[in-house]
């Protein structure tokens, strides 16, 4: 068996982040070295509580969890979306956490984890990028210890979801997104385009709630919450697709494209602008940085990957 890839995960847990954490913690392909929390889907305190409750719920081994930024760098951010429920995680009624977060700030934790690692680590960022931007601005030397940064956010050709032009994570903190995406680090962006492609049906979610494994039951409950909220017969795996792309990059279609984040527009603030012109210069224009963008995924392949990790291969078909 291949050596697991060591990763740090940045979250704003959130039901979609919970699905991603369930996959990351269950997959033998990853070694989660730590989890940093940031405000986004919920306020920071609720994000930390949800993360700890989730780890307790699956009886995860000890993994450091650190609370980070409770607001964006510049503006007030966005209100927590109602779609995640009153607790941000589908109102599943999980017990209060037994484990505790670290006393140190997440930015300091990330600095130490990267600095002390024998080899560069992979970052999986599933939330507004405030923690990561503050890390890069405060301790720029840690960039040398980041093997690759995967970020869920933005749009490539799809419309936005927070505004017509902007995706939620980027619109929550556009300045942070600009700092990270235009940092020159090796970045892979998982935007809304593939985010909406991988689904779990209502029937599959109901079956998962009766599974033997706690992770599958929690995932099924979260998926059912989204089905009920939207009145739909399916739920997205959402942020878990980003984790799947880390585990199985061959299942993703990618392009390299220059990007910048719109900071000054009104209706377009937080939009991710990609230079897709056929006659674009070989080198990115000023203000643009070239990154890798996931434009589509093999949805059945990623469904099977998640089902295998949660032990419910017989409940999810192609």
Secondary structure, DSSP 8 states (H G I E B T S, - for coil): ----EEEEEEE--SHHHHHHHHHHHH-TTEEEEEEEE-SSSS-HHHHHHHHHHHHHHTT-----EEE--SS-SSS------GGG-TTSSTT------SS---SS-HHHHHHHHHHH-SS-EEEEE-S-THHHHHHHHH-GGGGGGEEEEEEE---SSS--SSSSS--HHHHHTHHHHHHHHTSSS-EEEE-HHHHTT-EEEHHHHHHHTTSSSHHHHHHHHHHHHHHHHHT-SEEE-TTHHHHHHHH-GGGEEEEEEEEEE--S-STTTT-EEEE--TT--SS--TT-EEEEEEEEE-HHHHHHHHHHHHT-TTT---
